[in-house]
Amino acid sequence: MELPSTDAYVGQLAEPEALLVPSQCPKCELGALAPWGTRVLTIKDLDDLERVVVSSLEVKRYRCQACGKTGTQALPFVAENRAMTLRLVHWIEQQALCRPFTAIAQAVGVTEGTIRNVFRDYLDRLEAGRVIPAPTYLALREVQIEKKPRCVIFDAERGHPFDVVDHSEQAITAALLSLQNVTQIRVVTVGMNQQQRAAVKATLPAAPLAVDLGEVNGLVDAAVEQVRLHVRSLSTDSQKRTLLGDRQIMHTRRADLTEHGSASLAVWQTDFPLLVAAYDAAEELKSILISGSDEGSYTAWRNGLSLEIRPFFAIALQAFQGWWPCIQISASYPDLLSFRRFPELSLVTEGGRKQSSEVLRAKLLLGRLST
Ligand SMILES: [Zn+2]
């Protein structure tokens, strides 16, 4: 940002001779302007050594001879509505990306609220000017930042995040609207989440909508884990010894089981039939999920669940309601399964300080977040 030298106005009541007084009234565009006294402004600025300095600046006032309105000569180097130079505002914006707002407030001699406002304006400007080319595989995921749910929007293939917004339908919708070239999106992946689904349907109605199969499988695993803990809680110490390694075995797909794992399941068939029934049910469901079968296969699986097993799968069954079309779409894009990289948003700066979601967002918009 090119600014006039501070020499133009540093010092007591410097005469801002370099500043232009319009030759014609900017309000009515008719009248000539007559001098109308002066006004002294106190402006904060940054010197060459990055120290905040306060300058008094005398500016000329004028009055229109036609319409009678008064005005002050324009100060192109001063931020609008702030008693700060643009140079200082720019410095605050950059500092805010790496230092606590309170420290900057202290350095500048303003309240933390002022720093926050400067930074919000900056974020708004970044947002207004951004152009995000839509990725081939768009994905949304909920994360907790500062104990609040936020939505990370990212390129699933590259594991690259490009936005983080409040987790509300409105905020997600606004973020998705700024995507360019949306026709190149092959598929959008959301979590099992109504706000995400609604925002995508509203903004990208033509894009196939998939659900994160990792999340779906996680629900199945959680059901299996419930059964495992239940079985353990009912077992004697000597029984527990035969359950050695159960956690790993229960969460391994059949095709990936070791010889020992398969043998254990065969033994448990007699001693812990509930455990093996849960394993079999989960295996069957995962096969259905991955094959992209129609909803009929899922319904048949659900109806076939034994009464002993069903309560442990209740949360999963409830969550799947209404999501089958998205599960099927996920299965029809096998590429999605190979995208295991969820962007790890570093919520902590190098100095070990937690950064707010606003700072995080600014860095994303600037493309300055290392992931
Ligand atoms: Zn006028």
Residues whose N, C-alpha, C, O or C-beta is under 5 A from the ligand:
A	BS01	ZN	C25 K27 C28 E29 G31 C64 A66 C67 G68
